[in-house]
């Protein structure tokens, strides 16, 4: 096992409580395909968190959750409005377009965030049979740049979308980090804001695998069990996904883990702020630090640490923290960055 690094929160191992939950669920037999007690309990826990009317469906991974959730909201002649940096536009190998048949319309805001003003120009061709018809606004929360939509920003987008007959989908792979960064009120960012469907991430926050597709309008979930099966996301041994969610959601562990990751990113940003030759390129709001530094310095740093180039032309890199990142990890990495810049 390599040392903890800053390449991705996906590189972190599993939280010990997630592993304990899997082990505890492993005794004996249980009904498959979600008809087990763990799935029922985890669903009830999510309802206490997000609201009693939600419908919950557990799936294997984030791309599968996004694809199936979007499939429930769209028809093949329609379009999905999203940020140009969104995971569905950049990192899902065309899966949303293949599965839904819809056209993705990427919108290029800085900091990865959409707004009604940015979305409005893309409704000019509503009703034109020659154009794919926008049906969904897909929001990434937290964004691929680590930035966060406030509850007011989410509500403004949802009000705009619903006012034009569109639905709102949230890719919540790092939803926990966004909630931790905005004060811990998950409903304010979803139910109260008017979100229709969300992929609730677990893997980036300490689970071995598994996400939850959450429908805030039960009517939209009417046929989702068929969409999930056809989309290869029906987990036969669902108890092992549900047990992890139950463990992380119990007593607020999911928020403590995400809050710790956020705090480690803030610690790193504070340690390197002002170093000669380095510039932070994005606000550090969750667990990602984005910086521009000379290419030669980045290559020196890469001898000991793996990390992603984000915008190579701008020499922008991304450093991610996770639930298991320690202050000692951060301080050692900050010292290595300073040494590489000298």
N, C-alpha and C positions, 0 to 999 in steps of 0.2 A: 504494500500500500504506500503510495507516494504521500509526501507531506501535504498538509492543507494549502491550497493555492487560491488564486483569484481569477481563474478562467471563467467559472460559471457556478451558480448555486446548484446546477444539475450535477456537478462533479462531487458534491458532498455526499457522504454516506447517509444512511437512514438514522433518524432519531431513535435512541434506545427505546423510547416508549412505543414507537411504531413497531419495532421488532418484537417487543414484548406482547403487543396486541396481536400480531400475527401468530406468535407461538401459542398464546392463550386460545385463539380461535381454531387451533389445529387439532384439538382433541375430539375424536369421534367424527361422526357424520353429521351433515346438516343439509337441508334442502338447497338445491342449486338455483342459479339464475335470479337471485335476489329474494327468494322466498324464505329467508333465514332471519333469525332474531337480530343478528348484528346489523343487517341492512335496515331492519325496522327501527332499531335504536338510533343508528346514525342519522336516518331520515328525520326522526323526531327531534334529534339534537339540532339539525340544520333548520328545522321549522321553528324551534325556539329562538334560534339566532336571527333568522331572516323573515319569519312570518308564518302563520299557520296555514296559509293557502298554497304555499309553494309545492311543486312536484319535483322530486329528486330522482335522478337516474345516474348510477355509478358507471364509469367507463374506464378503459385502460389508460388512456393518455390524453395530453392536451390537444394534439392535432385531431384525434378522433372526437374529442368533445366539441371542439370548434366546428368541425365538419358536420357532425350530426345535428348539433344545435342550429346551425345556419340552415341545414336542409329542412328543418321543421318550420322555418320562417319564409321560405322562398319557393318560387317556381323557376324553371330553367330560362325563361326569357327575361328574368329580372337582374338587377345589379345590386352589389353590396358596396357601400361607401366606407372607406377605411383610411387610416393614415398610411402614407407611403412606407413608413418604417414598421408597420404592424406585422406581427408574426404570420398572420394569414396571407399577407402579401409577399413576404420575403423568405420565410423559413419553413413553408409547408409544402414545397415541391409541387405547387399547383393543385394540391388536394382539394381545397375548397371549390375551385372552379370545376374540377373534374366531377366531384361528388354532387354539387348543386346544379351544375350547368350554367351558373350565373357568371356574369362579368364582374370582376373586382375593379373598382374605380379608386386608385390610390390618390390621396390628397397629401401634398407635401408641406405640412407645417413643421416648423422647428420645434424641438422639444417633444415631438411625437403626438401632440394634442390637437384634437379637432374642436370646432366651435360652430355654432349656427352660421356665423358669417362665412366660414370656409366651406360649409356644406351647401349653402343656398344656391351658388351658381350651378350646381350639378342637378338641379331640378328643372332646368329650362326646357328640357325635351320631354317632360311628362306627357304621356298620351301619344307620342310620336311612334308609330309602328316600326320605324326604321332604327329606333334606339332601344337599347336595354333599359328597362324601367327600374329606377332605384326603389328598393323595397326594404332595405335594412341599413342602419348605421352600426358598424362594428367598432367598438371602443376597446382599447387595450388598457387595462387598469391593474397595476401600474404600467406605464408605457414602456416601450423598448428602450427609452432613454432614461428610465428610472424616475420619470416625473409622474405626478399624481393629479388626477381630476378631483377637485373639491366636490362636495355634495351639491353645491349651487351650480357648478359647471356641468355635472352629470344631469341635473334636473333641467337645465337650459337646453341641453342636447335632446333629452327625451321629450320635452314639451315641443320643441321644434319638429322632431321626427314624427311624433304622434299627430301634430297639427297638419302634417302633410301626408298622413296615411302610411308612414314608415314604422318599422319596429326597431328596437334597440337591443343589440347583442353585445355582451361584454366578454372579452377574452381575459379571464381572471387568473392566469397562470401565477401571477404574483399579487393576487388580490389581498392576501394576508398582509403583505408589505404596505400596500396602499391603505388598508384599514388602520394598521399600526401607526402610519405616518399622519393620519388625519384625526386621531383621537379615539379610535377603537369602536366607532359606531358603524357596524356593517350594514344595518338597514338604511342608514342615511345615504349610503352610496349606491343602493340597489333598490329595495322595495319602495322607499319613500321618494326616490328620485325618478321612478318610473321605468326602470329596466325591465325588459321582457324576458330575456334568456341570458344566463351567464354560465361559462365554464369556470367552476370553482376549483382552483389549483391546489393540489396536495403534494405533488412530487418535488417541486422546488422548495418546499417548506418542511422537508424531513420524511416524507413517505417514500417507500420503496417504489411504488407505482400506484397510479389511480388518480382520477379526477371525478368531479361530480357535475353533471349538467343540471342546472336549476332553472325551472320555469316559474316565473312570478305570476303568470296568467295561466291557470290550469287548462283553459281551453286550448292553448297552443300545444299542450303536451298530449292531446288526444291520441295521436297516432305515433308518438315518439318511440314506443316500445318496438314497433316494426322498423322504424328508421334506424334505431340503434342496432337491431339485429342485422339488418341488411348492410349497415355500415361497419360490420365486424367489431362492434364495440360492446356487445353483450358479454359480460364477464360471467363465466359459468360458476366459478367459486367466488361469488360476489362478497362473501363474508370477509375475505382477506383485504379487500379494498375498504369495505365499510368499517371493519374493526380498526383500521388505521385512522380513518376520519374520526371515529368515536374517541379514540385515544387523544388525538391532537386537539379536538374541540372541547374535550372535557377540561374544565377548570382553566380555560383560556391559554392552554399550552401553545396553540397555533399562533396567537397574537404575541406571546412572550418570545417565541422563536423568531418570528418575523421582526419584532421590535429590536431584538438583539442584533439581527443581521443589519437592520437599518443603522443602529448605533455604531456598528463596526465600520460601516461605510462613512458615516459622519466623522468618526475618529481618523480614518485614513485621509479624508479630504482636509481636515484641519491640520494634519501633520505635514501635508505636502503643499498646502496653499502657500503661494509666494515663492516657491523654489525657483531659482533662475532657470529659464528655458522651458518651464512647464506652465500650462494654462488649463484650468478646469473649464470644460466646454459646456457643461449642463449643470443646472441646479442639482445638488445632491439631496434628494428627498426620500429615497428608499435605499436599496442595498446595492446600487450601482454607482461607480465613480467613473466619469468620462473625462479624459484629459488629452491634451495635445502636447507632444514633446518631440524633440529631434529624433529622427529615425535611427540615428546611430546610438542614441541613449536607449531607445526601446529595444534595439537588438542586444545591447549589453545586458539589459535587465532580463531579457528572454533567456539568457544562458542559465538562469537559476529559477525563473518563474514562467509559467505558461499563462498567456492571456490572449484575448482576441483583439485584432485590429478591427476598428469599427468603421471609420471612414479613412481608408489608406491615403487618399489624395490629400486629406487634411491632417495626416499623421495623428488621427484621433484613435485612441485605444479605449477599451472598456475593462474595468477591474470590478469584479463582483465579490461580495461577501455572502456568507451563509449562516445558518443557525449555529454551526459549530466553529465559526471563525472566532479566534480568541484575541484579546488585546495584544498579546505577545506576537501573534501572527501579523497583526496590523503594524505594530511598531517595527518589526523586523523588515517587513515589506517596504514601509516608508523609508527606512534607512537605506535599503537597497536602491530605491528610486533616487534618493539624494545622491548616492554614490555613482549611479549610472549617469547622472546629469553632470557630474564634475569632470 
